[in-house]
């Protein structure tokens, strides 16, 4: 078996993958305007834990990666790539998803406000 390279040689190591995931989430967070505290709340984490993941000092669990994918709307390919490997369309796609989600939430609020005003008018 001497002289043969291990099957895994040359593949991406886990530390590099963790750094990429943290960097992608950090980039998404800054583009969308979320603070570390707001993002940590979305992720159901303590801010210092999320910061450690973003900087690559701590590895995200698979559950955390799944939450990141869900929150950001990224595909696994987008999340696992380094930020410089992705085209601007990936960030634009994420922003569009966030905008649609925000508009949907705004629509719900406007409907509730409309209902409150209608009930107020009936009571007068």
Buried (B, 14 or more C-beta within 10 A) or exposed (E): EEEEEEEEEEEEEEEEBBBBBBBBBBBBBEBBEBEBEEBBBBBEBEBEBBBBBBEBEBBBEEEBBEBBBEBBBBEEEBBBBEBEEBEEEBBEBBBEBBEEEEEEEEEEEEEEEEEEEEEEEEEE
